[in-house]
Amino acid sequence: MSALSTSTDPSVAGREWLTLVERKTVLVVVHTLAYGKRLLGVLPLLEADFRIQVVFTAPPHVFGDEVPAFLRTLGGAVLPWDEAIRMTFDLALAAGPRGVEKISAPLLTLPHGAGYLKRVSTGSAGVAGLRRQDLAPGGRLPAAVVVPHHAELAVLARHCPEAVPFTHVVGDPVHDRIVASRPLRTVYRRALGLADEERLVVVASTWGARSSFGRLEGLLPRLMAELPAGRFRSAILVHPNVWSGHGSWQVRAWLASCTRAGIAVLAPEADWRPVLLAADHIIGDHGSVTLYGTLTNAPILLASSPHQEINACSPAAALALTAPALSPAHPLVAQLDYASAEYRPEEYAAIAARITSEPGRFNRNMRRLMYRLLGLGQPAHAPETLPLPVPPALDTWAHGRREIPA
């Protein structure tokens, strides 16, 4: 436990033990692994600034099982939640709403995926992430809300108009990293251990009863039986909430026959982005990973696309009308070939353009906003958008290696 956790004021907490004191302190609120990975993509904008101390906390969450190990691997100073809510910070970052009204700090919230793709039809209906209960839990508005696209402002004006003055269109960090990394596709494929003639099939699933994970029981035998070895390799990307909800042991047990057959199952903390860039085919659903697949040149087949869960104004809805649907009645290789033959780059590019209206500018916009909230001048250099790190080989993933993305 960090010495920072010994007082109600982080500027003096554990003062006798700290080397650098009187820093601006940023609290990173990590509810789930999915939220943590999104927030981790923002933190490089604060690195190398000796005026700032970053600390982490993990509120209770139903999908929070993987978070303690994630934070231990990062090596950050971690505050227990019950202590964090008694302290005061200069800025707090969160990608989810639960409990954040208890934090004493200017709060900056951001989406944890590719915008706002899912619609909630029960209870407080609306677009998940843009409802009043999502943006103002406990009735408290954050200091700033960041969204990737100007289109979100119209939805906010309908569902939570009081948040509009605090909302900033900053872009999407995953979009920008993937675009910056596209020239390295051959490098990623080589690192993954793919031969030039091998076609990589990436199966991506979000979480929930209508996700493609619910159909894996029928799809997995086809991946093993219908895709000829030497011509195809497969990798499975499962949303961290599936791992947390069912338990890592159970998910690995369900997928054990796949790993024994050489199919790579990425651990929930793995960096899936280079694997997606290396793909020749994507089989997905209405989740963020599938949508980010439109930034690659891989044709997409949809194993699941439930209209009742898709925000009709989102790019996921456009993708559901564009990508062909996976059929249980036709050979898998023939369907992959059909998707390739029908693939129109301009159609997918139009969908990808709806992910962000600030392409390539997330780092610039987000850093400016964070430093303004901190009351500090920005460092005198432009923030970089670095290419993604080289991934481990697919054979390594098949044996369950665990790694935190850079």
N, C-alpha and C positions, 0 to 999 in steps of 0.2 A: 504494500500500500504506500502511495506517495505521501511525503510529508505535507503536501498541499491539503490533505484531508483532515487536518487537525484543528481547524479554526473555521469560524463562520465568515471570514473575510479572506478571499484567496490572495489578496495583496500582502497579507501578513501571516497567512497560515503557514506554520512550520518555519517561520522566518529564520530561526536560529540554525536551520539545516540547509536552507537554500543558498545558492551561490548568486543567482540573479534575482533581485527583488524589485518590487514596484513595476512589474510588467503588466501590460494589458492582458487580461485572461479571457480566453475563448473556451466555452463549454460545448463539447460535441455530444449530442444526445443520441445514443445508439439504441433504438428500440429493438431492432431485428438485424439479422445479418444483411438482408437486402438493403435496409436503410443505411447500415454502416458502410457498405461498399459504395453506395452513392456519395455519402459524406466524405469518404476517403478520397474520392476524386476531386474534391474541393480543396482539401487541406494543403496541397502543394502551393496554392496561391498565398499561403501564409509562411511557407518555409523560408529559412535563412533570415528571418526578421527577428533580431534579438530583443525587440520591443514587445514581443508577443509570446505568451505561454499558452499552449493548448492542453486542455484536460478533457477527460471522457467520463461519461456516466451512462448507466444502462437502466432505464426504468423497467418495471415489471411489464411483461408482454407475453401473450400466449405463444408467440413465435420467437421468443427470445432465448431459447436453449443454447444456440450456437454462439451467442454474443460474448460470454466470458472468455471462451477460448480465442475468439477473434481479437478481443482487446489485449489479451495476454501476448498474442503473437505480434501485435503492433508494438508492444513495449511502451505504450503511453501511460501517463499518470491517470489512474482510474479512481473516481470518487464514488462511494456508495450513494445510491439514489437518495436515501433518506438524509444524507449529509448535503448532497448537492442542492436540494430544495431549500436548505436553510442558509445557503451562501449567496453572495452577490457576485455577478460576473459582468464583464464589459460587453460580451456578445455571446449568444447561444445559437447554435445551428441545429436544426432538426429536420428530418424527412418524414415525420409522422406526428400526429396530434396528441397522442395519449399522454396526459399528465403535464404537458408543457406549460399549462397555465400556472403551474406551481413554481416555475423558475423565475428568479429575480435577475433579469437581464433583458436587454433589447433582443428580441427573438427574430431570427431569420429562418423562414421555412421554405423548403423546396420539394419538388416531386421526387419520388424514389425510383421512377421508371421513365419510360418514354412518354412524357406528358400525362394525359388523363384519359385512359383508354376504356375504363370500365364504368358501367352504369349500375347503380344500385336501385333495384325495383321494389324492395321491401323496406319497411320502417321509414326512415327519413330518405325518401327517394331522391335521386339526382346523380350527378357525375361524381364518382368517388374521388376525393381530394379537393373538390371545389365547392362542397356543401358548407353551410355555415358551421356545422358541428366539426368539420375538418379544419377549417381555417381559424375559428374562434372558439376553441374548447373552453368550457367554463365561462363563456361570454367575453373572453379576453382576446383582442386582436393582436397579432404580432407586430413588431416594428416594420417588418418587410416580408412580403410574399414574392417569391420569384417563380416565374413561369417560362416555358420555352418558346411560346408562340403568341403572337398578338390575338389569335383567335380565342384564346382562353379568357380574354378580357370581357368578351360579350357574354360568355357563360357566367363569369363572376358577377357581372352587372345584373343578371337575373336571379342568381341564387344567394349571393352575399355582397350586395352593392357597397356595403360599408368598407369592404376590403379593397375595393378598386383603387382608392388613393394611395394605398401602401404597396401596390403590386408593381413589379418591375419585370419587363420582358428581357431576360438575360441570355436565353439560348439553352443548349443542351450539351453537357460535358461529354457524354458517351458518343453522341453524334460526332463531335469535333475530333475526339481521339480516334474513332474508327476511320473517319475521312483522312486524317493525317497519316494513318497507318496503311492505307490501301496500297501504296507502292511497295510495301514489304510483304505482300501476300506470298510470294515465292519463298521468302525467308521463313515465314511461319510454317508453310507446308513442309519445308525441309526439316525444320526443328521438330515438327510433329511426327516425322518419320514416314511421310507419304512419298511414294514413288510417283514419278511424273504421270504414269498411266493410271494411277489410282484415283478414283472419284470419292470424295469425302461426303458422306451423308450425315448432316447434323440434325438431330431430333431435339426440338426445344419445347419445353412445357412451362406454362405458368402454373399457378396453384388454383385449387378450387374444384368443385365437383364437375364442372363443365370443361376443365382443362384437358389438354391432350394426354396428360398423365393417366387420366381415367381410361384412356383407350390403348395404353401401352401393352396391356395384357394380350391384346390381339395383334398389335403391331410388332412387338419384339420378336416373336417366332418368325415373322416374315423377314425382318432384318437379318436374322441368322440363317434362314433357309433359302431365301430368294436372291440375296445379293452375293454374286460369285466372289469368292476370295481371290485376291490378286487384282480384281477390277474395282472393288469397293472396300472402303473402311467406314465405320460408323462411330459416332460420338453422341452421347446423350447429355443434354443440359437440363437439369430439373431445378425449378425455382427453390430457393432456400426455405420458403415456408412449407414446402412439402417435406423436406428433411426435418425441420423443427416440429411440424405438426404430427408426423408419424414416428419420428425418431430415426436417427442415422442408421442404427442397426437394421431397422425394418426396411428402410428403402434399399440398403445394400443387399438385404436378403431377397427382396423382390427382384432385384436386378442381378443376382449372383450368376444366373445362367448366362447373362450377357457378358459379364466380365470374364467368365471362363471361356467364352467363345471369342474373346479378344476385342469386344466392343468397349470403348472408353466411356466410363461414367465419371463425369467431372464432379469433384467434391463441391459442396455448396459454396465454399469460400474461394473456389478457383476463378481465375480470370478467363471468362468464356469468350471475350472479344476477339483475341487472335484466332481462336478455333472457328468462330463464325466467319472471319475473313478468309479462312482457308477452305471454307465449304464450297463444294460443287453443287450441292442440293440441300435445301432446308425443308424439313417437315415440322410444322409448328402449329400455333394456335393464335389466340387473340392477345397474347402477352407481349411484353416489351421486346424480348430477345428476337422474336419473329419479326416484329416491326423494324428493328434495327437491321435485320437481314436485307431490307430493301436498299440499304447502303452498299451492299456487295453486289456482285454479278451473279449470285446464285438464284436459280428459279426456286419458287416456294410452293409447296403443297400444304394445304391446310387439313390437319387431322381433326381439328375442332374449331368451330367458329360460331359460337352461340349468340345469335342476334340479341337475345334478351339481356346479355351481359355487356354488350359493346356500346360505348358512347357513339351514337349515330353521327356526331359531328367530328369524330376523331379519324386520324389516318388508318386506324385499325378497321374501321367500317369500310373505307375505300379498299383496303387490302382484301377484305372478305369478298368483295365483288370482283376482284381482279385475279387473285391466285386460285388455281383449280383445287377442288376438294378431293382429298384422298378417298379412294373407293376400296371397299373390302372385297370386291368381286373381280378385280382385274389384277394382273401380275404387277408387282411393285416396280420392277425395272422398266416395264412398258410405261407406267405412269410417270416415272422420273424422266424418261425420254420424251414423253408428251409435254410435260411441264417445260422442258428445255426447248422443245420446238415452238411452243406457244409463247415463250418468254419475250416480252417487249421491253427493252431497257427504259424507254421513255415513259412507259406506264408506271414502272416501279420508281423511277426518278421523281415523278410527280407526287407519288405517295411519300417518298422520303423527304421531299421538300416541305411537307406539312409537319415534320417532327419539330422543326425550329424555324423561326423567322429571323434568327440571328446566327446564321451558319458561320462557324469559325471565330465567333466573337464571345463565346461564353466566358473564357478566362478574363478577358479585358473587362467585360461588364460586371462579372461577379466580384472580381477583386476591387473594382471601384466602389461597389456597393458596400462590401464588408468593411473596407477601410473608412468609408464615410460614417458607418454606424459605430465604428471603434473610435472615431475622432482622431484618426491618424492620417498623415500624408502617405500616399503610396510609395513603395520603393521606386527608385529612379531607373527602372528597366521594364521593358515590355514582358508580360507573362508569356511563357512558351506553352505551346500545345505539343507535347512530346509524343512520338510514336509509342505504341504499346510494346511491352517487353516480350521477348521471345518465349514461347510456351515450352513446357516439357513435352517429351514424346508421348504419343497416344498410348503406347505400351505401358508407360509409367502410370498414366491415369487408370488404365484397366486394373492396375494393382493397388489403387487407392491412395496415391500420393496426395498430401495436403499442402496447400500453399496459399499465401495471401497475395492478391494482385498488387502490382505497383501503382 
